[in-house]
Amino acid sequence: MMSFIASYWQVFRVIFVIFSLYLLGDAFFRWDGFRYYASFTEFLPAVALATILWTLVAMITAFLIWLPGRILEWFCRRRGCGIRTEHLLLSVCISVLLGAAVWLGKRLIWEGMVTTLQFKVGLFLCVVLAALFLTWLFRNSMAVIQERITPLVWLFGIWLVLSVPLVAYNTWGKQTEHAVPQRVQQSSVTDDDRPNIILVTFDTLTARDMSVYGYKRPTTPFIGKWAEGASLFTRTYSDSNFTTPTTATLMTGKRVWTHRTYHLKGSKPLKNDIENLPLMLKREGYYNMAFIVNPKASVKTLGVSESFDIAPLPTEFSTAVSLFEIINKFLYRSFGDKIQLHDWIIKEDFILRRLVDMISQDFSITLVPPRNAFNRFFETIDSNPPRPFFAWIHLLPPHYPYLPPEPYMGMFDSSPLMRTYKSQWEIYTDHSPTKMRPGINTFRARYDEFIRYSDKEFENFIMQLAARDDLKNTVIIFSSDHGESFEHNYVGHNGPHLYEQFTHIPLIIKWPGQTEGRVINDLVEQIDIPPTILDIAGIQMPSWMEGRSLVPLMKGEKLPPRHVFSMNFEKNPSRGQEITSGTIALWEGDYKLIHYLEKNKSLLFNLKDDPDELNNLFDSEPETGRRLLGIIMDNLRKTNERIRRGE
């Protein structure tokens, strides 16, 4: 028994050091992004948790190497061969080093080069043969290697031991800072006439691919018909180009440079505990519910969970039983609001996830159907909660991966391409359509098919509401957090660009019993949605909201025109430092200016004449360009002054 333990220990030591070195390198690069929204003392618990979890993976990996090694050693001993477990271990280590060298070479030398299957197979065989040769050459060197890595084993072992109490303290011992909500007083007036309000947002839904907004494919037949009896806003723009800052805007009514949520996670909206939409509603007697499928938009991520009466965790909507989904749910429940980067070792850019993705087709991304969130909403209202209520339902489709179920898959493109997560991964994560120009149209078709599926899910939701007789006193607001790009040499969202594909989002508002539609072509933006909700509820808009109510436009009245902004500040720290990099877009009438701060580059478009933003007018119409740029820089200067004052 002791010999078995000793031999396993020899294998584990080597694997433990290799894994720890990789984690150390990954932590170095991850800190570069983490420091933008959190401190080093907040980063250490994340490293500690990743160390513990990664060590468990190392133990399993060591066992998977040790067991075949012992079997092989026993078999070879019976045949009189001298192959031992340490030889297999040496072969694995050499293969890892060679594989890392090949990967580095691909990044530095072969980046962008199209490789055939024959080339990949040949390269793999070369690596295997080289590993076998080097293993034979250094077959008696494992004792030396074990001796040399002993100091590293001790070093990483000490950190592992320290990681346990560090994680325990941050998870159970440390007092979590909760917002202290102000005392909520129920309204003294009768609530019978105050409408219920449902805000439905589909993640990554651009208006440019919706047939209700004139897109060529019939992606939204039901929404188009439903909008005939609603207020359809044709020029609504998101405040940024990815989820967390835009949903922070939806919950606060503030622009990104005001609430300062610049990153996917970690930077909660400024003053979010006392200045948010659901808290305003709650003070006036509204019962608040949130059914958020995307963790990056969860009420905990946004720091507004105290303002909601019901808000299931995003992981509760998934019915998947894959190993990764089970691990993800466990990590989120155990550490999600205690340790940032709690899901470090299962993130898509971590080697464990990449290795599993190479083996599996679709398990690493489990799509949560909209009906899962809708059903939780109906279960809640069937239990007869207090009225009036405000419900925010944020759904994941049509967010990547674009994998709609049958019969929607293939509806707009019958090609067998792009029908699995694995086949979509490379083109999406590269963000560049140039590598797969012939397949980019199919890729977009999958996105459009996903929108068609979402349209059907929304139809089912409205039909169920009608069947429950809940539409008589309910206002429904349909929108999105941001768009999705397949043009301008960029696939997906995030990143520096603020073209129309990223920022043009749907906004449709339907009053109870409304049958007459209204098309509104005024420029509006995401910060206008919270004031509109307050106006619908009969609540005065607070001074800290930067938007304005759209109710007058819905009644046929006029509002004075004003500028609309969108921005991305991912490369800036979210607290205490001025904004020096990023992108800001400004709309004025038919004109739109996009300014890149770092490059000091401006793009001017006339969207009426050039809706696809192909013709930069900044040099040909310098007066307009300089005037709009001056408006952007003046607002940015005022923002930086507030930051310097600590506001």
RAZIDA-V876008 format. One record per residue. PHI is phi in whole degrees, 0 to 359 (* if undefined). PSI is psi as a letter, one per 40 degrees, with the letter a starting at -180 (NA if undefined). Layout:
BEGIN
phi->[PHI | PHI]
psi->[PSI | PSI]
END
This chain:
BEGIN
phi->[* | 297 | 293 | 295 | 296 | 296 | 291 | 295 | 299 | 296 | 290 | 298 | 305 | 293 | 297 | 299 | 291 | 299 | 296 | 294 | 296 | 296 | 297 | 298 | 296 | 295 | 296 | 299 | 286 | 289 | 298 | 301 | 270 | 296 | 295 | 288 | 228 | 205 | 267 | 295 | 293 | 276 | 283 | 302 | 299 | 295 | 297 | 297 | 295 | 298 | 298 | 296 | 294 | 292 | 293 | 298 | 295 | 297 | 297 | 293 | 299 | 299 | 294 | 293 | 272 | 293 | 297 | 298 | 297 | 294 | 295 | 297 | 297 | 296 | 296 | 291 | 295 | 293 | 264 | 80 | 270 | 257 | 283 | 236 | 302 | 296 | 291 | 297 | 297 | 298 | 297 | 297 | 298 | 294 | 297 | 297 | 296 | 293 | 298 | 296 | 295 | 295 | 299 | 295 | 297 | 297 | 292 | 267 | 249 | 260 | 304 | 87 | 281 | 283 | 250 | 275 | 297 | 297 | 296 | 295 | 296 | 298 | 294 | 297 | 296 | 297 | 296 | 298 | 296 | 295 | 295 | 295 | 296 | 293 | 297 | 296 | 293 | 249 | 297 | 253 | 257 | 296 | 297 | 293 | 297 | 300 | 293 | 290 | 272 | 305 | 301 | 291 | 300 | 295 | 298 | 290 | 295 | 297 | 297 | 298 | 297 | 291 | 293 | 298 | 293 | 295 | 292 | 298 | 295 | 287 | 269 | 240 | 273 | 283 | 285 | 288 | 282 | 251 | 294 | 268 | 291 | 290 | 300 | 268 | 255 | 292 | 296 | 280 | 272 | 289 | 267 | 302 | 269 | 276 | 284 | 289 | 230 | 242 | 255 | 251 | 236 | 264 | 288 | 66 | 259 | 269 | 294 | 291 | 248 | 249 | 296 | 296 | 255 | 97 | 291 | 292 | 272 | 281 | 279 | 227 | 297 | 289 | 301 | 299 | 291 | 297 | 289 | 296 | 245 | 215 | 266 | 256 | 268 | 272 | 228 | 254 | 234 | 283 | 279 | 203 | 240 | 208 | 293 | 299 | 294 | 287 | 287 | 298 | 296 | 298 | 269 | 238 | 72 | 241 | 287 | 300 | 286 | 261 | 279 | 59 | 261 | 264 | 233 | 298 | 206 | 99 | 249 | 284 | 304 | 294 | 59 | 297 | 287 | 241 | 233 | 210 | 300 | 298 | 293 | 299 | 292 | 296 | 298 | 259 | 95 | 281 | 264 | 258 | 228 | 227 | 236 | 251 | 274 | 274 | 302 | 288 | 240 | 296 | 294 | 287 | 300 | 277 | 75 | 240 | 296 | 293 | 269 | 251 | 277 | 225 | 204 | 301 | 295 | 305 | 292 | 287 | 274 | 276 | 253 | 289 | 237 | 292 | 300 | 296 | 292 | 296 | 297 | 299 | 297 | 297 | 295 | 294 | 293 | 278 | 231 | 305 | 257 | 249 | 232 | 290 | 58 | 296 | 261 | 311 | 282 | 246 | 290 | 295 | 263 | 263 | 297 | 300 | 295 | 295 | 295 | 292 | 297 | 294 | 270 | 260 | 275 | 225 | 287 | 285 | 235 | 250 | 284 | 258 | 299 | 306 | 297 | 298 | 288 | 300 | 296 | 296 | 297 | 292 | 301 | 289 | 287 | 291 | 277 | 59 | 288 | 300 | 247 | 286 | 235 | 242 | 235 | 252 | 243 | 248 | 252 | 282 | 298 | 267 | 301 | 305 | 283 | 274 | 232 | 292 | 285 | 294 | 267 | 281 | 297 | 92 | 296 | 252 | 204 | 280 | 302 | 284 | 284 | 57 | 251 | 227 | 300 | 298 | 286 | 268 | 300 | 297 | 291 | 286 | 289 | 283 | 65 | 240 | 280 | 294 | 291 | 229 | 308 | 295 | 263 | 293 | 293 | 294 | 299 | 293 | 298 | 297 | 298 | 296 | 295 | 293 | 295 | 299 | 298 | 297 | 301 | 293 | 295 | 293 | 300 | 299 | 296 | 295 | 296 | 292 | 298 | 297 | 295 | 272 | 64 | 266 | 269 | 295 | 225 | 227 | 264 | 248 | 244 | 251 | 201 | 214 | 274 | 193 | 257 | 215 | 249 | 229 | 230 | 55 | 58 | 213 | 251 | 107 | 217 | 66 | 76 | 276 | 269 | 228 | 292 | 302 | 300 | 281 | 250 | 280 | 241 | 282 | 210 | 227 | 235 | 236 | 283 | 301 | 74 | 291 | 239 | 266 | 274 | 217 | 261 | 245 | 260 | 292 | 288 | 226 | 216 | 299 | 295 | 279 | 291 | 300 | 299 | 296 | 298 | 297 | 296 | 299 | 277 | 76 | 246 | 291 | 289 | 285 | 291 | 280 | 282 | 261 | 271 | 214 | 292 | 263 | 302 | 303 | 296 | 290 | 264 | 89 | 274 | 251 | 237 | 297 | 295 | 208 | 284 | 243 | 238 | 216 | 201 | 225 | 234 | 299 | 271 | 247 | 299 | 275 | 226 | 83 | 239 | 293 | 279 | 236 | 220 | 126 | 225 | 230 | 246 | 225 | 250 | 215 | 60 | 274 | 267 | 219 | 242 | 247 | 239 | 264 | 296 | 295 | 277 | 51 | 242 | 235 | 238 | 244 | 230 | 257 | 292 | 291 | 271 | 221 | 295 | 268 | 55 | 254 | 242 | 285 | 260 | 299 | 277 | 279 | 234 | 297 | 296 | 296 | 300 | 294 | 294 | 293 | 297 | 298 | 294 | 299 | 293 | 293 | 293 | 294 | 299 | 295 | 297 | 295 | 295 | 296 | 295 | 297 | 280 | 79 | 273]
psi->[d | d | d | d | d | d | d | d | d | d | d | d | d | d | d | d | d | d | d | d | d | d | d | d | d | d | d | d | d | d | d | d | d | d | e | d | e | i | i | d | d | d | d | d | d | d | d | d | d | d | d | d | d | d | d | d | d | d | d | d | d | d | d | d | d | d | d | d | d | d | d | d | d | d | d | d | d | d | e | e | i | e | h | i | d | d | d | d | d | d | d | d | d | d | d | d | d | d | d | d | d | d | d | d | d | d | d | d | d | e | h | e | h | h | h | i | d | d | d | d | d | d | d | d | d | d | d | d | d | d | d | d | d | d | d | d | d | f | d | f | e | d | d | d | d | d | d | d | e | d | d | d | d | d | d | d | d | d | d | d | d | d | d | d | d | d | d | d | d | d | d | d | d | h | h | h | h | i | h | h | i | i | h | h | h | i | i | e | i | h | e | d | e | h | i | i | h | h | h | h | h | h | h | f | h | i | d | e | f | h | d | d | e | e | i | d | i | g | d | g | d | d | d | d | d | d | e | d | f | i | h | h | h | e | g | h | h | i | e | a | e | i | d | d | d | d | d | d | d | d | e | d | f | i | i | d | e | d | e | f | g | e | i | d | i | d | g | i | i | h | f | d | d | e | g | i | d | d | d | d | d | d | d | e | e | i | h | h | i | h | g | h | d | h | d | e | e | i | d | d | d | e | f | e | d | e | e | i | d | h | g | i | i | d | e | e | e | h | e | i | e | i | d | d | d | d | d | d | d | d | d | d | d | d | e | d | e | d | h | i | f | d | f | d | e | e | i | d | e | i | d | d | d | d | d | d | d | d | d | i | d | e | d | e | h | h | h | h | i | d | d | d | d | d | d | d | d | d | d | d | d | d | e | g | i | i | i | i | i | h | h | h | h | h | i | d | i | f | i | i | i | g | g | i | i | i | e | d | h | e | d | e | h | e | i | e | i | f | e | i | d | d | d | e | d | d | d | d | d | d | e | h | e | d | d | f | d | d | e | d | d | d | d | d | d | d | d | d | d | d | d | d | d | d | d | d | d | d | d | d | d | d | d | d | d | d | d | e | f | e | e | d | f | h | h | h | h | h | a | i | d | i | a | i | i | e | i | f | f | h | h | a | a | a | a | e | i | f | i | d | d | d | d | h | i | i | h | h | h | h | i | h | e | h | d | h | i | h | h | h | e | i | h | i | i | d | e | e | d | d | d | d | d | d | d | d | e | f | h | h | h | i | d | e | h | e | a | i | i | e | d | d | d | e | e | e | i | i | i | h | i | i | i | h | i | i | i | h | f | d | e | i | i | e | h | e | i | i | h | e | i | a | h | h | i | h | h | h | b | e | i | h | h | h | h | h | d | d | e | f | h | i | h | h | i | h | d | d | d | g | e | e | f | e | h | h | e | d | d | d | g | d | d | d | d | d | d | d | d | d | d | d | d | d | d | d | d | d | d | d | d | d | d | d | e | e | NA]
END
